[in-house]
Amino acid sequence: MLPCGAAPGASSNLNTDAAGQTRAALAVVQFDAAGKACIYNETATHVIADLQGYFAPGAFDDTADVRLLDTRSGARRTAGTRTTITGLPNRSAVVSVAATPPAGSGYLQVLACDAAPGGSSNLNTDAAGQTRAVLAVVQFDAAGKACIYNETATHVIADLQGYFAPGAFDDTADVRLLDTRSGAAPASGSQSSITGNAGRSALVSISATGATAGGYLQVLACGTAAGASSNLNTDGAGQTIANLAAVQFGADGRACVFTSASTHIIADLQGYFVAGTFDDVADARLVDTRTR
């Protein structure tokens, strides 16, 4: 995502590593004075964009994207490594995090540099050689530091997309809201409930793992019809893929995750928008080149 007419290549929002894939990623988009922004595609592909909501003026400092980390200039990070990234002290930011090419299946987790990894994850790989990207909320400490933990050996890339204004986002300790792997995988066409603070909008990391086929996940109000938009896509059986989603919890504190093809679902809460800072509109499709 970039201003129309700007030169691409300094950062990225979504990656594909082979032909025929279907991949999704959440991105922060700054519309210009005419209400326009552009999506640049490096290789030939169809492009779909779904609006999830708007930041209130002043709630988010949508800086020009800045590369915070790119380990590809040196050795690949060994398994179990924490890599430090630096930002503004005591600020929460939105950062695009990518793994390329991992040695095998595993995960990346953004965390405080002194915290133990494993309680949640931000990005997943399910095979060697992939390139996967995801958006994550990063809380920089008083020294302006945060860490990215990689479970398996991989290069790590991190691009800053912007900072929340102080007091605009309640960056809670990540909490696992749902993990269906302890039982049967949700059936095709089913809705799985997650519970948060009633009437609040949140950012939640959603993962599909052990997918039985290509399909999609969609976060929506429980009981409503699915299919007008999507939050995450799988394009084959056995995949593990994660994405960040804006989730609006209802008056009863519930929201649902719809799956079009049977898969296990994991959901990790990253934090809540403070009231008045995010207009969580009904998701709307902005572009779909498949209809052209």
Contacts in CASP RR format, 6 or more apart in sequence:
PFRMAT RR
TARGET T0000
AUTHOR 0000-0000-0000
METHOD contacts of the structure
MODEL  1
MLPCGAAPGASSNLNTDAAGQTRAALAVVQFDAAGKACIYNETATHVIAD
LQGYFAPGAFDDTADVRLLDTRSGARRTAGTRTTITGLPNRSAVVSVAAT
PPAGSGYLQVLACDAAPGGSSNLNTDAAGQTRAVLAVVQFDAAGKACIYN
ETATHVIADLQGYFAPGAFDDTADVRLLDTRSGAAPASGSQSSITGNAGR
SALVSISATGATAGGYLQVLACGTAAGASSNLNTDGAGQTIANLAAVQFG
ADGRACVFTSASTHIIADLQGYFVAGTFDDVADARLVDTRTR
1 13 0 8 1.000
1 27 0 8 1.000
1 28 0 8 1.000
1 29 0 8 1.000
1 37 0 8 1.000
1 38 0 8 1.000
1 39 0 8 1.000
1 40 0 8 1.000
2 8 0 8 1.000
2 37 0 8 1.000
2 38 0 8 1.000
2 40 0 8 1.000
3 30 0 8 1.000
3 32 0 8 1.000
3 37 0 8 1.000
3 38 0 8 1.000
4 32 0 8 1.000
4 36 0 8 1.000
4 37 0 8 1.000
4 38 0 8 1.000
5 38 0 8 1.000
6 38 0 8 1.000
8 40 0 8 1.000
8 42 0 8 1.000
9 40 0 8 1.000
10 65 0 8 1.000
10 67 0 8 1.000
11 65 0 8 1.000
11 66 0 8 1.000
11 67 0 8 1.000
11 96 0 8 1.000
11 159 0 8 1.000
12 96 0 8 1.000
12 98 0 8 1.000
12 133 0 8 1.000
12 159 0 8 1.000
13 25 0 8 1.000
13 27 0 8 1.000
13 96 0 8 1.000
13 133 0 8 1.000
13 135 0 8 1.000
14 23 0 8 1.000
14 24 0 8 1.000
14 25 0 8 1.000
14 27 0 8 1.000
14 133 0 8 1.000
15 23 0 8 1.000
15 98 0 8 1.000
15 100 0 8 1.000
15 131 0 8 1.000
15 132 0 8 1.000
15 133 0 8 1.000
16 23 0 8 1.000
16 43 0 8 1.000
16 45 0 8 1.000
16 131 0 8 1.000
17 100 0 8 1.000
17 101 0 8 1.000
17 129 0 8 1.000
17 130 0 8 1.000
17 131 0 8 1.000
20 235 0 8 1.000
21 235 0 8 1.000
22 214 0 8 1.000
22 215 0 8 1.000
22 233 0 8 1.000
22 234 0 8 1.000
22 235 0 8 1.000
23 233 0 8 1.000
23 235 0 8 1.000
23 241 0 8 1.000
24 48 0 8 1.000
24 230 0 8 1.000
24 231 0 8 1.000
24 232 0 8 1.000
24 233 0 8 1.000
24 243 0 8 1.000
25 96 0 8 1.000
25 133 0 8 1.000
25 134 0 8 1.000
25 135 0 8 1.000
25 243 0 8 1.000
26 52 0 8 1.000
26 134 0 8 1.000
26 135 0 8 1.000
26 231 0 8 1.000
26 243 0 8 1.000
26 244 0 8 1.000
26 245 0 8 1.000
26 246 0 8 1.000
27 96 0 8 1.000
27 135 0 8 1.000
27 161 0 8 1.000
28 60 0 8 1.000
28 62 0 8 1.000
28 94 0 8 1.000
28 135 0 8 1.000
28 161 0 8 1.000
28 162 0 8 1.000
29 37 0 8 1.000
30 37 0 8 1.000
30 62 0 8 1.000
31 37 0 8 1.000
39 47 0 8 1.000
39 49 0 8 1.000
39 287 0 8 1.000
41 47 0 8 1.000
46 288 0 8 1.000
46 289 0 8 1.000
46 290 0 8 1.000
47 287 0 8 1.000
47 288 0 8 1.000
47 289 0 8 1.000
48 285 0 8 1.000
48 287 0 8 1.000
48 288 0 8 1.000
48 289 0 8 1.000
48 290 0 8 1.000
49 285 0 8 1.000
49 286 0 8 1.000
49 287 0 8 1.000
49 288 0 8 1.000
50 229 0 8 1.000
50 230 0 8 1.000
50 283 0 8 1.000
50 284 0 8 1.000
50 285 0 8 1.000
50 286 0 8 1.000
51 281 0 8 1.000
51 283 0 8 1.000
51 284 0 8 1.000
51 285 0 8 1.000
51 286 0 8 1.000
52 245 0 8 1.000
52 246 0 8 1.000
52 280 0 8 1.000
52 281 0 8 1.000
52 283 0 8 1.000
53 246 0 8 1.000
53 278 0 8 1.000
53 279 0 8 1.000
53 280 0 8 1.000
53 281 0 8 1.000
53 283 0 8 1.000
54 278 0 8 1.000
54 279 0 8 1.000
54 281 0 8 1.000
55 62 0 8 1.000
55 277 0 8 1.000
55 278 0 8 1.000
55 279 0 8 1.000
56 276 0 8 1.000
56 277 0 8 1.000
56 278 0 8 1.000
56 279 0 8 1.000
58 165 0 8 1.000
58 168 0 8 1.000
59 164 0 8 1.000
59 165 0 8 1.000
59 168 0 8 1.000
59 273 0 8 1.000
59 276 0 8 1.000
59 277 0 8 1.000
59 278 0 8 1.000
60 94 0 8 1.000
60 162 0 8 1.000
60 163 0 8 1.000
60 164 0 8 1.000
60 165 0 8 1.000
60 168 0 8 1.000
60 277 0 8 1.000
61 162 0 8 1.000
61 163 0 8 1.000
61 164 0 8 1.000
61 165 0 8 1.000
62 161 0 8 1.000
62 162 0 8 1.000
63 160 0 8 1.000
63 161 0 8 1.000
63 162 0 8 1.000
63 163 0 8 1.000
65 96 0 8 1.000
65 159 0 8 1.000
65 160 0 8 1.000
65 161 0 8 1.000
66 159 0 8 1.000
66 160 0 8 1.000
67 157 0 8 1.000
67 158 0 8 1.000
67 159 0 8 1.000
67 160 0 8 1.000
68 85 0 8 1.000
68 86 0 8 1.000
68 87 0 8 1.000
68 95 0 8 1.000
68 158 0 8 1.000
68 159 0 8 1.000
68 160 0 8 1.000
69 83 0 8 1.000
69 85 0 8 1.000
69 148 0 8 1.000
69 156 0 8 1.000
69 157 0 8 1.000
69 158 0 8 1.000
70 155 0 8 1.000
70 157 0 8 1.000
70 158 0 8 1.000
71 77 0 8 1.000
71 83 0 8 1.000
71 155 0 8 1.000
71 156 0 8 1.000
71 157 0 8 1.000
72 100 0 8 1.000
72 155 0 8 1.000
72 157 0 8 1.000
76 103 0 8 1.000
76 153 0 8 1.000
76 154 0 8 1.000
76 155 0 8 1.000
77 83 0 8 1.000
77 150 0 8 1.000
77 153 0 8 1.000
77 154 0 8 1.000
77 155 0 8 1.000
77 156 0 8 1.000
78 153 0 8 1.000
79 103 0 8 1.000
79 150 0 8 1.000
79 151 0 8 1.000
79 152 0 8 1.000
79 153 0 8 1.000
80 117 0 8 1.000
80 149 0 8 1.000
80 150 0 8 1.000
80 151 0 8 1.000
80 152 0 8 1.000
81 149 0 8 1.000
81 150 0 8 1.000
82 111 0 8 1.000
82 113 0 8 1.000
82 117 0 8 1.000
82 147 0 8 1.000
82 148 0 8 1.000
82 149 0 8 1.000
83 147 0 8 1.000
83 148 0 8 1.000
83 150 0 8 1.000
83 156 0 8 1.000
84 113 0 8 1.000
84 145 0 8 1.000
84 146 0 8 1.000
84 147 0 8 1.000
85 95 0 8 1.000
85 138 0 8 1.000
85 145 0 8 1.000
85 146 0 8 1.000
85 147 0 8 1.000
85 148 0 8 1.000
85 158 0 8 1.000
86 140 0 8 1.000
86 144 0 8 1.000
86 145 0 8 1.000
87 93 0 8 1.000
87 140 0 8 1.000
87 144 0 8 1.000
87 145 0 8 1.000
87 146 0 8 1.000
87 160 0 8 1.000
88 140 0 8 1.000
88 144 0 8 1.000
88 163 0 8 1.000
89 140 0 8 1.000
89 141 0 8 1.000
89 142 0 8 1.000
89 143 0 8 1.000
89 144 0 8 1.000
90 140 0 8 1.000
90 141 0 8 1.000
90 142 0 8 1.000
90 144 0 8 1.000
91 139 0 8 1.000
91 140 0 8 1.000
91 144 0 8 1.000
91 163 0 8 1.000
91 164 0 8 1.000
91 166 0 8 1.000
92 137 0 8 1.000
92 138 0 8 1.000
92 139 0 8 1.000
92 140 0 8 1.000
92 163 0 8 1.000
92 164 0 8 1.000
92 169 0 8 1.000
92 171 0 8 1.000
93 137 0 8 1.000
93 138 0 8 1.000
93 140 0 8 1.000
93 160 0 8 1.000
93 161 0 8 1.000
93 162 0 8 1.000
93 163 0 8 1.000
93 164 0 8 1.000
94 135 0 8 1.000
94 136 0 8 1.000
94 137 0 8 1.000
94 138 0 8 1.000
94 160 0 8 1.000
94 161 0 8 1.000
94 162 0 8 1.000
94 163 0 8 1.000
94 164 0 8 1.000
95 110 0 8 1.000
95 135 0 8 1.000
95 136 0 8 1.000
95 137 0 8 1.000
95 138 0 8 1.000
95 158 0 8 1.000
95 159 0 8 1.000
95 160 0 8 1.000
95 161 0 8 1.000
96 133 0 8 1.000
96 134 0 8 1.000
96 135 0 8 1.000
96 136 0 8 1.000
96 158 0 8 1.000
96 159 0 8 1.000
96 161 0 8 1.000
97 108 0 8 1.000
97 110 0 8 1.000
97 122 0 8 1.000
97 123 0 8 1.000
97 133 0 8 1.000
97 134 0 8 1.000
97 135 0 8 1.000
97 136 0 8 1.000
97 148 0 8 1.000
97 156 0 8 1.000
97 157 0 8 1.000
97 158 0 8 1.000
98 123 0 8 1.000
98 131 0 8 1.000
98 132 0 8 1.000
98 133 0 8 1.000
98 134 0 8 1.000
98 156 0 8 1.000
98 157 0 8 1.000
98 158 0 8 1.000
98 159 0 8 1.000
99 108 0 8 1.000
99 123 0 8 1.000
99 125 0 8 1.000
99 130 0 8 1.000
99 131 0 8 1.000
99 132 0 8 1.000
99 133 0 8 1.000
99 150 0 8 1.000
99 154 0 8 1.000
99 155 0 8 1.000
99 156 0 8 1.000
99 157 0 8 1.000
100 129 0 8 1.000
100 130 0 8 1.000
100 131 0 8 1.000
100 132 0 8 1.000
100 154 0 8 1.000
100 155 0 8 1.000
100 157 0 8 1.000
101 128 0 8 1.000
101 129 0 8 1.000
101 130 0 8 1.000
101 131 0 8 1.000
101 154 0 8 1.000
101 155 0 8 1.000
102 125 0 8 1.000
102 127 0 8 1.000
102 128 0 8 1.000
102 129 0 8 1.000
102 130 0 8 1.000
102 150 0 8 1.000
102 152 0 8 1.000
102 153 0 8 1.000
102 154 0 8 1.000
103 128 0 8 1.000
103 152 0 8 1.000
103 153 0 8 1.000
103 154 0 8 1.000
104 125 0 8 1.000
104 126 0 8 1.000
104 127 0 8 1.000
104 128 0 8 1.000
104 129 0 8 1.000
104 152 0 8 1.000
104 153 0 8 1.000
105 124 0 8 1.000
105 125 0 8 1.000
105 126 0 8 1.000
105 127 0 8 1.000
105 152 0 8 1.000
105 240 0 8 1.000
106 124 0 8 1.000
106 125 0 8 1.000
106 126 0 8 1.000
106 151 0 8 1.000
106 152 0 8 1.000
107 121 0 8 1.000
107 122 0 8 1.000
107 123 0 8 1.000
107 124 0 8 1.000
107 125 0 8 1.000
107 150 0 8 1.000
107 151 0 8 1.000
108 121 0 8 1.000
108 122 0 8 1.000
108 123 0 8 1.000
108 148 0 8 1.000
108 149 0 8 1.000
108 150 0 8 1.000
108 151 0 8 1.000
108 154 0 8 1.000
108 156 0 8 1.000
109 117 0 8 1.000
109 118 0 8 1.000
109 119 0 8 1.000
109 120 0 8 1.000
109 121 0 8 1.000
109 122 0 8 1.000
109 148 0 8 1.000
109 149 0 8 1.000
109 151 0 8 1.000
110 122 0 8 1.000
110 136 0 8 1.000
110 137 0 8 1.000
110 138 0 8 1.000
110 146 0 8 1.000
110 147 0 8 1.000
110 148 0 8 1.000
110 149 0 8 1.000
111 117 0 8 1.000
111 146 0 8 1.000
111 147 0 8 1.000
111 148 0 8 1.000
111 149 0 8 1.000
112 139 0 8 1.000
112 141 0 8 1.000
112 146 0 8 1.000
112 147 0 8 1.000
113 141 0 8 1.000
113 145 0 8 1.000
113 146 0 8 1.000
113 147 0 8 1.000
117 149 0 8 1.000
117 151 0 8 1.000
118 149 0 8 1.000
119 174 0 8 1.000
119 176 0 8 1.000
120 174 0 8 1.000
120 175 0 8 1.000
120 176 0 8 1.000
120 205 0 8 1.000
120 268 0 8 1.000
121 205 0 8 1.000
121 207 0 8 1.000
121 242 0 8 1.000
121 266 0 8 1.000
121 268 0 8 1.000
122 134 0 8 1.000
122 136 0 8 1.000
122 205 0 8 1.000
122 242 0 8 1.000
122 244 0 8 1.000
123 132 0 8 1.000
123 133 0 8 1.000
123 134 0 8 1.000
123 136 0 8 1.000
123 242 0 8 1.000
124 132 0 8 1.000
124 207 0 8 1.000
124 209 0 8 1.000
124 240 0 8 1.000
124 241 0 8 1.000
124 242 0 8 1.000
125 132 0 8 1.000
125 152 0 8 1.000
125 154 0 8 1.000
125 240 0 8 1.000
126 209 0 8 1.000
126 238 0 8 1.000
126 239 0 8 1.000
126 240 0 8 1.000
126 241 0 8 1.000
132 241 0 8 1.000
133 157 0 8 1.000
134 205 0 8 1.000
134 242 0 8 1.000
134 243 0 8 1.000
134 244 0 8 1.000
135 161 0 8 1.000
135 243 0 8 1.000
135 244 0 8 1.000
136 205 0 8 1.000
136 244 0 8 1.000
136 270 0 8 1.000
137 169 0 8 1.000
137 171 0 8 1.000
137 203 0 8 1.000
137 244 0 8 1.000
137 270 0 8 1.000
137 271 0 8 1.000
138 146 0 8 1.000
139 146 0 8 1.000
139 171 0 8 1.000
140 146 0 8 1.000
148 156 0 8 1.000
148 158 0 8 1.000
150 156 0 8 1.000
164 171 0 8 1.000
164 277 0 8 1.000
165 277 0 8 1.000
167 274 0 8 1.000
167 277 0 8 1.000
168 273 0 8 1.000
168 274 0 8 1.000
168 277 0 8 1.000
169 271 0 8 1.000
169 272 0 8 1.000
169 273 0 8 1.000
169 274 0 8 1.000
169 277 0 8 1.000
170 271 0 8 1.000
170 272 0 8 1.000
170 273 0 8 1.000
170 274 0 8 1.000
171 270 0 8 1.000
171 271 0 8 1.000
172 269 0 8 1.000
172 270 0 8 1.000
172 271 0 8 1.000
172 272 0 8 1.000
174 205 0 8 1.000
174 268 0 8 1.000
174 269 0 8 1.000
174 270 0 8 1.000
175 268 0 8 1.000
175 269 0 8 1.000
176 266 0 8 1.000
176 267 0 8 1.000
176 268 0 8 1.000
176 269 0 8 1.000
177 194 0 8 1.000
177 195 0 8 1.000
177 196 0 8 1.000
177 204 0 8 1.000
177 267 0 8 1.000
177 268 0 8 1.000
177 269 0 8 1.000
178 192 0 8 1.000
178 193 0 8 1.000
178 194 0 8 1.000
178 257 0 8 1.000
178 265 0 8 1.000
178 266 0 8 1.000
178 267 0 8 1.000
179 264 0 8 1.000
179 265 0 8 1.000
179 266 0 8 1.000
179 267 0 8 1.000
180 186 0 8 1.000
180 192 0 8 1.000
180 264 0 8 1.000
180 265 0 8 1.000
180 266 0 8 1.000
181 209 0 8 1.000
181 264 0 8 1.000
181 266 0 8 1.000
185 210 0 8 1.000
185 212 0 8 1.000
185 262 0 8 1.000
185 263 0 8 1.000
185 264 0 8 1.000
186 192 0 8 1.000
186 259 0 8 1.000
186 262 0 8 1.000
186 263 0 8 1.000
186 264 0 8 1.000
186 265 0 8 1.000
187 262 0 8 1.000
188 212 0 8 1.000
188 259 0 8 1.000
188 260 0 8 1.000
188 261 0 8 1.000
188 262 0 8 1.000
189 226 0 8 1.000
189 258 0 8 1.000
189 259 0 8 1.000
189 260 0 8 1.000
190 258 0 8 1.000
190 259 0 8 1.000
190 262 0 8 1.000
191 220 0 8 1.000
191 222 0 8 1.000
191 223 0 8 1.000
191 226 0 8 1.000
191 256 0 8 1.000
191 257 0 8 1.000
191 258 0 8 1.000
192 256 0 8 1.000
192 257 0 8 1.000
192 259 0 8 1.000
192 265 0 8 1.000
193 222 0 8 1.000
193 254 0 8 1.000
193 255 0 8 1.000
193 256 0 8 1.000
194 204 0 8 1.000
194 247 0 8 1.000
194 254 0 8 1.000
194 255 0 8 1.000
194 256 0 8 1.000
194 257 0 8 1.000
194 267 0 8 1.000
195 249 0 8 1.000
195 253 0 8 1.000
195 254 0 8 1.000
196 202 0 8 1.000
196 249 0 8 1.000
196 253 0 8 1.000
196 254 0 8 1.000
196 255 0 8 1.000
196 269 0 8 1.000
197 249 0 8 1.000
197 253 0 8 1.000
197 272 0 8 1.000
198 249 0 8 1.000
198 250 0 8 1.000
198 251 0 8 1.000
198 252 0 8 1.000
198 253 0 8 1.000
199 248 0 8 1.000
199 249 0 8 1.000
199 250 0 8 1.000
199 251 0 8 1.000
199 253 0 8 1.000
200 248 0 8 1.000
200 249 0 8 1.000
200 272 0 8 1.000
200 273 0 8 1.000
200 275 0 8 1.000
201 246 0 8 1.000
201 247 0 8 1.000
201 248 0 8 1.000
201 249 0 8 1.000
201 272 0 8 1.000
201 273 0 8 1.000
201 278 0 8 1.000
201 280 0 8 1.000
202 246 0 8 1.000
202 247 0 8 1.000
202 249 0 8 1.000
202 269 0 8 1.000
202 270 0 8 1.000
202 271 0 8 1.000
202 272 0 8 1.000
202 273 0 8 1.000
203 244 0 8 1.000
203 245 0 8 1.000
203 246 0 8 1.000
203 247 0 8 1.000
203 269 0 8 1.000
203 270 0 8 1.000
203 271 0 8 1.000
203 273 0 8 1.000
204 219 0 8 1.000
204 244 0 8 1.000
204 245 0 8 1.000
204 246 0 8 1.000
204 247 0 8 1.000
204 267 0 8 1.000
204 268 0 8 1.000
204 269 0 8 1.000
204 270 0 8 1.000
205 242 0 8 1.000
205 243 0 8 1.000
205 244 0 8 1.000
205 245 0 8 1.000
205 266 0 8 1.000
205 267 0 8 1.000
205 268 0 8 1.000
205 270 0 8 1.000
206 217 0 8 1.000
206 219 0 8 1.000
206 231 0 8 1.000
206 232 0 8 1.000
206 242 0 8 1.000
206 243 0 8 1.000
206 244 0 8 1.000
206 245 0 8 1.000
206 257 0 8 1.000
206 265 0 8 1.000
206 266 0 8 1.000
206 267 0 8 1.000
207 232 0 8 1.000
207 240 0 8 1.000
207 241 0 8 1.000
207 242 0 8 1.000
207 243 0 8 1.000
207 265 0 8 1.000
207 266 0 8 1.000
207 267 0 8 1.000
207 268 0 8 1.000
208 217 0 8 1.000
208 232 0 8 1.000
208 234 0 8 1.000
208 239 0 8 1.000
208 240 0 8 1.000
208 241 0 8 1.000
208 242 0 8 1.000
208 259 0 8 1.000
208 263 0 8 1.000
208 264 0 8 1.000
208 265 0 8 1.000
209 238 0 8 1.000
209 239 0 8 1.000
209 240 0 8 1.000
209 241 0 8 1.000
209 263 0 8 1.000
209 264 0 8 1.000
209 265 0 8 1.000
209 266 0 8 1.000
210 237 0 8 1.000
210 238 0 8 1.000
210 239 0 8 1.000
210 240 0 8 1.000
210 263 0 8 1.000
210 264 0 8 1.000
211 234 0 8 1.000
211 236 0 8 1.000
211 237 0 8 1.000
211 238 0 8 1.000
211 239 0 8 1.000
211 240 0 8 1.000
211 241 0 8 1.000
211 261 0 8 1.000
211 262 0 8 1.000
211 263 0 8 1.000
212 237 0 8 1.000
212 238 0 8 1.000
212 261 0 8 1.000
212 262 0 8 1.000
212 263 0 8 1.000
213 234 0 8 1.000
213 236 0 8 1.000
213 237 0 8 1.000
213 261 0 8 1.000
213 262 0 8 1.000
214 233 0 8 1.000
214 234 0 8 1.000
214 235 0 8 1.000
214 236 0 8 1.000
214 237 0 8 1.000
214 239 0 8 1.000
214 260 0 8 1.000
214 261 0 8 1.000
215 233 0 8 1.000
215 234 0 8 1.000
215 235 0 8 1.000
215 236 0 8 1.000
215 259 0 8 1.000
215 260 0 8 1.000
215 261 0 8 1.000
216 227 0 8 1.000
216 230 0 8 1.000
216 231 0 8 1.000
216 232 0 8 1.000
216 233 0 8 1.000
216 234 0 8 1.000
216 259 0 8 1.000
216 260 0 8 1.000
216 261 0 8 1.000
217 230 0 8 1.000
217 231 0 8 1.000
217 232 0 8 1.000
217 233 0 8 1.000
217 257 0 8 1.000
217 258 0 8 1.000
217 259 0 8 1.000
217 260 0 8 1.000
217 263 0 8 1.000
217 265 0 8 1.000
218 226 0 8 1.000
218 227 0 8 1.000
218 229 0 8 1.000
218 230 0 8 1.000
218 231 0 8 1.000
218 257 0 8 1.000
218 258 0 8 1.000
218 260 0 8 1.000
219 231 0 8 1.000
219 245 0 8 1.000
219 246 0 8 1.000
219 247 0 8 1.000
219 255 0 8 1.000
219 256 0 8 1.000
219 257 0 8 1.000
219 258 0 8 1.000
220 226 0 8 1.000
220 255 0 8 1.000
220 256 0 8 1.000
220 258 0 8 1.000
221 248 0 8 1.000
221 250 0 8 1.000
221 255 0 8 1.000
221 256 0 8 1.000
222 254 0 8 1.000
222 255 0 8 1.000
222 256 0 8 1.000
223 256 0 8 1.000
226 258 0 8 1.000
226 260 0 8 1.000
227 258 0 8 1.000
227 260 0 8 1.000
228 283 0 8 1.000
228 285 0 8 1.000
229 283 0 8 1.000
229 284 0 8 1.000
229 285 0 8 1.000
231 243 0 8 1.000
231 245 0 8 1.000
232 241 0 8 1.000
232 242 0 8 1.000
232 243 0 8 1.000
232 245 0 8 1.000
233 241 0 8 1.000
234 241 0 8 1.000
234 261 0 8 1.000
234 263 0 8 1.000
242 266 0 8 1.000
244 270 0 8 1.000
246 278 0 8 1.000
246 280 0 8 1.000
247 255 0 8 1.000
248 255 0 8 1.000
248 280 0 8 1.000
249 255 0 8 1.000
257 265 0 8 1.000
257 267 0 8 1.000
259 265 0 8 1.000
273 280 0 8 1.000
END
